[in-house]
C-alpha cells in the first residue's frame, strides 16, 4: 500500500474525497487532454469509455 493510500484510509470518506478532489484539480490542470481522459476513464471503468469519448467529441 502506498503512503497516499495509508493517509486516505485514515480519513473519513467525505474528507478523503474533498482532499482527493483538491489534489486532482491541481494535477489535472497540468496534464494533457489524453491524460485527463485516461484518468476519468479509470475512475468510471472501461464501460464508460464510449460515453466519455462521445462527450469529448461534442
URPEPE-V6058 format. One record per residue. N is the residue number from 1. SS is DSSP state (helix for helix, strand for strand, loop for the rest). PHI is phi as a letter, one per 40 degrees, with the letter a starting at -180 (999 if undefined). BURIAL is I if it has 9 or more other ideal C-beta (glycine too) atoms within 8 Angstrom, else O. Layout:
n: {N N}
ss: {SS SS}
phi: {PHI PHI}
burial: {BURIAL BURIAL}
This chain:
n: {1 2 3 4 5 6 7 8 9 10 11 12 13 14 15 16 17 18 19 20 21 22 23 24 25 26 27 28 29 30 31 32 33 34 35 36 37 38 39 40 41 42 43 44 45 46 47 48 49 50 51 52 53 54 55 56 57 58}
ss: {loop loop helix helix helix helix helix helix helix loop loop loop helix helix helix helix helix helix helix helix helix helix helix helix helix helix helix helix loop loop loop loop helix helix helix helix helix helix helix helix helix helix helix helix loop helix helix helix helix helix helix helix helix helix helix helix loop loop}
phi: {999 c c c c c c c c c c c d c c c c c c c c c c c d c c c c b c c d c c c c c c c c c c c g c c c c c c c d c c c c c}
burial: {O O O O O I O I O O I O O O O I O O I I O O O I O O O I O O O O O O O I I O I I I O O O O O O I O O O I I O O O O O}
